[in-house]
Amino acid sequence: MSRSLICTVGASLVSNILRDEELKKLYEAKEVEKIGQYLVDKKEDPEKDQMFGAEINSIASIVALNYISERRHLHFLVSDTNDGKRVGAILKYYFERSKLAFEKVEVHVVDRLDDARMEDFKRYGLRNLIKKIAEIIRVENNDVVINATGGYKAQIAFALALGQGLKIPVYYRFERFKYVIELFPLPLTLDDSYYFEYNDLFEIVEDEDNLSEFEGLQSMYNQLPEGARIFFDVDWINNKRYITINPMGQTYLEIVRNSVYNRVKQVTIEKAAAFKFISRNDEGHSLPMIQKYRVEEILRDFGYITEARVLKYSAGNNDKQPYVSIRGDELTITFHTKNGILHVAAKTTARDKNELEMIRQNLKDYLAEEFG
């Protein structure tokens, strides 16, 4: 039985707060701790009293029904809106101090998950939600359940799809139900051959910072079997056609990646016996950035890279997490920093496609810690 919980978050608590004049004033004044304390002090049953909102009602039901064995770690996924962030803060306060308290409570703001920006919501927000849930599942070693009661209908649907694909228990509480119900995984297995056979297209299109023009990738797209085309959208934007991975495609990617991770995490991947770093003479202006951010040292210390070579450097000021993708039998790493953007190709000790995917995920986590 799982010890941690992922919970999607909606706006039912906001609606309840705004119906009470005193709570409304506190909410508008951003006094989230006072609202949280009000909920902590309430004598009514948090499982039954709808004033607590869908998230507290459903989590109380999950705890009461012993669907989690311990209250170790609670992850809230909130929208990229003012309401989402405030509700997240209220829920964090409540679940750190009430009788339903968890050992650790985290609020994750899902970038661009805002239905007021329709294109961002569709193209990025839902995909970021899926990626964040998959990341939490991996970090928690699958020792987690999903509460998909709160949030946008699309948010609930994809949380359910990902949970079912990864065989993670998913719970949902309908508004008129007295308690949550489990939505059982379907007895299906996804075909991961699409991911490995057409990996180059998936990796190019997945990069959300650079919209990919369809014209340059049309020949690759045309090679896809019909079953794989459903994972991509081709849209007209400002009189040009672009290709993107849609939320179902992102769900497919995360299911395959996490499945590979779980299959091979017991396998001992060979460590690199030697490491070589190759700079380019025409990219000499990248050296200050490489030295400042210890790029060569970090890649060497990772332990599974045999050779890393600089592909390209460009000026920029984009301080965010490094991006790791697969290109053929190598990894491509993009370092985004305040001192420029560096692209590096890396040979690894991977003996097959599964080990390469495992190394990619481990390197992504390793770099997130180094550049966090």
C-alpha positions in Angstrom: 0.0 0.0 0.0 1.3 3.4 -1.0 2.5 6.1 1.5 2.3 9.2 -0.7 -0.4 11.0 -2.6 -0.6 13.2 -5.7 -3.6 15.5 -5.8 -4.9 17.6 -8.7 -6.4 20.9 -7.5 -9.4 22.9 -8.8 -11.3 25.9 -7.6 -14.2 24.5 -5.5 -12.5 25.8 -2.3 -12.4 29.3 -3.9 -16.1 29.2 -4.6 -16.9 28.2 -1.0 -14.6 30.9 0.4 -16.2 33.6 -1.7 -19.7 32.8 -0.4 -18.6 33.8 3.1 -18.1 37.5 3.5 -15.4 37.3 6.2 -13.5 34.6 4.3 -13.9 36.5 1.1 -12.2 39.6 2.6 -9.4 37.4 3.9 -9.0 35.8 0.5 -8.9 39.2 -1.4 -6.3 40.4 1.1 -4.2 37.3 0.4 -4.5 36.2 4.1 -4.1 32.5 3.1 -2.8 31.4 6.5 -5.8 32.8 8.3 -8.1 30.9 5.9 -6.0 27.8 6.5 -6.3 28.2 10.2 -10.1 28.7 9.9 -10.3 25.3 8.2 -8.1 23.7 10.8 -10.3 24.9 13.6 -13.6 23.8 12.0 -15.4 21.2 14.0 -17.3 19.7 11.1 -16.1 16.4 9.4 -13.7 17.3 6.6 -14.8 14.2 4.7 -18.5 15.2 4.7 -18.7 19.0 5.0 -18.6 20.4 1.4 -17.3 23.8 2.7 -13.8 22.2 2.9 -13.8 21.8 -0.9 -13.2 18.8 -3.2 -9.6 18.3 -2.4 -9.9 18.1 1.4 -13.2 16.1 1.2 -11.6 13.5 -1.1 -8.2 13.3 0.7 -10.1 12.8 4.0 -12.0 9.9 2.3 -8.8 8.3 1.0 -7.3 8.4 4.5 -10.5 7.1 6.2 -10.7 4.2 3.7 -7.0 3.4 4.3 -6.1 3.7 0.7 -2.7 5.0 1.8 -0.7 3.2 4.6 1.1 6.4 5.8 0.7 10.1 5.3 4.3 10.6 4.3 4.3 13.0 1.3 1.5 15.0 -0.3 1.9 16.7 -3.7 -0.6 19.3 -4.8 -0.6 20.2 -8.5 -2.1 23.7 -9.0 -2.8 25.9 -12.0 -0.6 28.7 -13.1 -3.1 31.3 -11.8 -3.5 33.5 -8.8 -6.4 31.4 -7.6 -4.3 28.2 -8.1 -1.4 29.5 -6.1 -3.6 30.8 -3.2 -5.6 27.6 -3.0 -2.3 25.6 -3.0 -1.0 27.8 -0.1 -4.3 27.2 1.9 -4.2 23.5 1.3 -0.5 23.3 2.3 -1.2 25.1 5.5 -4.2 22.9 6.3 -2.4 19.6 5.6 0.6 20.6 7.7 -1.4 21.4 10.8 -4.8 19.6 10.8 -5.6 16.1 12.1 -5.1 15.0 8.5 -1.5 16.3 8.5 1.2 14.7 6.2 4.9 14.6 7.1 5.7 16.7 4.0 3.5 18.8 1.8 4.6 20.3 -1.5 2.7 22.6 -3.9 3.7 22.4 -7.6 2.6 25.2 -9.8 2.1 23.7 -13.3 3.6 26.2 -15.8 1.1 27.6 -18.3 -1.8 25.6 -16.9 -4.2 28.5 -17.2 -7.5 28.1 -19.1 -7.6 31.9 -19.7 -4.8 31.3 -22.2 -6.3 28.6 -24.4 -3.4 27.9 -26.7 -0.9 27.8 -23.8 -3.2 25.6 -21.9 -3.6 23.1 -24.8 -0.1 23.2 -26.2 2.0 23.4 -22.9 -0.1 23.4 -19.7 -1.6 20.0 -20.0 1.7 18.5 -21.1 3.5 20.1 -18.2 1.0 18.6 -15.9 1.6 15.2 -17.3 5.4 15.6 -17.1 5.2 16.7 -13.5 2.9 13.8 -12.4 5.3 11.4 -14.1 8.3 13.0 -12.5 6.7 12.7 -9.0 5.8 9.1 -9.6 9.4 8.3 -10.6 10.9 10.2 -7.6 8.5 8.4 -5.3 9.5 5.0 -6.8 5.8 4.3 -7.8 4.9 4.3 -4.1 2.1 6.8 -4.7 -1.6 7.1 -5.5 -3.4 9.8 -7.5 -6.4 11.7 -6.3 -7.9 13.1 -9.5 -11.0 14.8 -8.0 -10.0 18.4 -8.3 -9.2 20.6 -11.3 -10.2 21.1 -14.9 -12.0 18.2 -16.6 -9.0 17.8 -19.0 -6.6 17.8 -16.1 -8.6 15.0 -14.4 -8.8 13.0 -17.6 -5.0 13.0 -18.3 -4.1 12.4 -14.6 -6.4 9.3 -14.9 -4.8 8.2 -18.2 -1.3 8.5 -16.9 -2.1 6.7 -13.7 -3.9 3.9 -15.5 -1.0 3.5 -18.0 1.5 3.3 -15.2 -0.7 1.0 -13.0 -0.9 3.7 -10.3 -4.2 3.6 -8.3 -6.4 6.6 -9.2 -9.2 7.8 -7.0 -12.0 10.2 -7.7 -14.9 11.5 -5.7 -18.1 12.5 -7.5 -19.8 15.5 -5.9 -22.8 13.5 -4.7 -20.8 10.5 -3.5 -20.1 10.0 0.2 -16.6 8.7 -0.5 -14.0 8.3 -3.2 -14.0 5.4 -5.7 -11.0 3.7 -7.3 -10.8 4.0 -11.1 -9.1 0.6 -11.9 -6.3 0.4 -14.5 -7.2 -1.0 -17.9 -5.5 -4.4 -18.7 -3.7 -2.9 -21.6 0.0 -2.5 -22.6 1.2 0.3 -24.8 3.4 -0.4 -27.8 6.7 1.2 -26.9 8.1 0.5 -30.4 6.8 3.9 -31.6 8.9 5.7 -29.1 12.2 3.9 -30.0 11.6 3.7 -33.7 10.6 7.4 -34.1 12.5 8.8 -31.2 14.2 11.6 -33.2 10.8 13.1 -34.1 9.5 12.8 -30.6 12.6 14.4 -29.2 12.7 17.3 -31.7 9.0 18.2 -31.3 8.9 17.8 -27.5 11.1 20.8 -26.9 8.5 23.3 -25.9 10.8 26.3 -26.2 11.1 26.0 -29.9 8.0 25.4 -32.0 8.9 23.1 -34.9 7.8 24.1 -38.4 6.0 21.2 -40.0 7.6 21.7 -43.4 11.1 20.7 -42.2 9.7 17.6 -40.4 7.0 16.5 -42.8 9.0 13.7 -44.3 9.6 12.2 -40.8 5.9 12.7 -39.9 4.8 11.0 -43.2 6.8 7.9 -42.1 4.8 7.5 -38.9 2.2 4.7 -38.9 -1.4 5.8 -38.4 -1.3 4.7 -34.7 1.5 7.0 -33.9 0.1 10.1 -35.7 -2.5 10.6 -33.0 0.2 11.8 -30.6 1.0 14.9 -32.7 -0.9 18.0 -33.7 -0.3 20.0 -36.8 -1.6 23.5 -36.5 -1.6 26.8 -38.4 0.0 29.6 -36.4 0.5 33.0 -38.0 0.1 31.5 -41.5 2.7 28.8 -40.9 2.2 25.1 -40.0 3.8 23.8 -36.9 3.9 20.3 -35.4 3.7 19.7 -31.6 3.2 16.7 -29.3 -0.3 16.8 -27.9 -1.3 15.9 -24.3 -2.0 12.3 -25.3 1.4 12.0 -26.9 3.0 13.4 -23.8 1.1 10.8 -21.8 2.4 8.1 -24.1 6.0 9.3 -23.7 5.8 9.4 -19.9 4.3 6.0 -19.7 6.9 4.4 -21.9 9.8 6.3 -20.2 8.6 5.3 -16.7 8.0 1.7 -17.8 11.6 1.6 -19.1 12.9 3.1 -15.9 11.1 0.5 -13.8 12.2 -2.4 -16.0 15.9 -1.6 -15.9 16.4 0.1 -12.5 17.5 -3.3 -11.1 20.0 -3.6 -14.0 23.6 -2.6 -13.2 24.6 -0.2 -15.9 28.3 -0.2 -16.7 30.3 2.8 -15.4 32.6 4.7 -17.8 36.2 3.6 -17.6 37.4 6.9 -19.1 36.0 10.3 -20.1 36.9 12.7 -22.8 35.6 16.3 -23.3 36.0 17.8 -26.8 35.5 21.6 -27.4 35.3 23.2 -30.8 37.8 25.7 -31.9 35.1 27.8 -33.5 33.1 27.8 -30.3 35.9 29.2 -28.1 33.7 31.8 -26.7 31.8 29.0 -24.9 34.8 28.3 -22.6 34.0 30.9 -19.9 30.5 29.4 -19.6 31.9 25.8 -19.5 34.3 26.8 -16.8 31.8 28.9 -14.7 29.2 26.2 -14.6 31.7 23.3 -14.3 30.2 21.5 -17.3 33.1 19.2 -18.0 33.5 18.3 -14.4 29.7 17.6 -13.9 29.5 15.4 -17.0 32.6 13.5 -16.0 31.4 12.9 -12.4 28.0 11.6 -13.6 29.8 8.4 -14.4 28.1 7.0 -17.5 29.4 9.3 -20.2 32.5 8.2 -22.1 32.8 11.3 -24.4 31.1 14.7 -24.5 31.7 17.1 -27.3 30.5 20.7 -27.8 28.1 21.1 -30.7 27.1 24.7 -30.5 27.1 27.7 -28.3 24.8 30.8 -28.5 24.5 33.9 -26.4 21.4 34.2 -24.2 20.1 34.7 -20.7 17.7 31.8 -20.1 18.4 30.3 -16.6 16.5 27.1 -16.4 17.0 23.3 -16.1 19.2 21.5 -18.7 17.3 19.5 -21.3 18.4 16.0 -22.2 17.2 14.1 -25.3 18.2 11.1 -27.3 19.6 11.4 -30.8 20.3 8.1 -32.4 22.6 6.2 -30.0 23.8 9.4 -28.2 22.4 12.0 -25.8 22.1 15.6 -26.6 22.3 18.0 -23.6 21.2 21.6 -23.7 22.5 23.8 -20.9 20.4 27.0 -20.5 22.3 29.6 -18.3 22.5 33.3 -17.8 25.8 33.2 -19.6 24.6 31.5 -22.8 23.1 28.2 -24.2 25.4 25.3 -24.8 24.6 22.2 -26.8 26.6 19.0 -26.0 26.5 15.5 -27.6 27.4 12.6 -25.3 28.4 9.0 -25.8 27.5 6.7 -23.0 28.0 3.2 -21.7 24.5 2.1 -22.7 24.4 -1.3 -24.3 20.9 -1.0 -25.7 18.0 1.5 -26.2 16.5 0.7 -22.7 19.8 1.5 -20.9 20.2 4.7 -23.0 16.7 5.8 -21.9 17.6 5.0 -18.3 20.8 7.0 -18.5 18.9 9.9 -20.0 16.5 10.0 -17.1 19.3 9.6 -14.5 21.2 12.4 -16.2 18.2 14.6 -16.3 17.7 14.1 -12.5 21.4 14.5 -11.8 21.6 17.8 -13.7 18.4 19.1 -12.0 20.2 18.7 -8.7 23.4 20.3 -9.9 21.6 23.3 -11.5 18.6 23.4 -9.0 
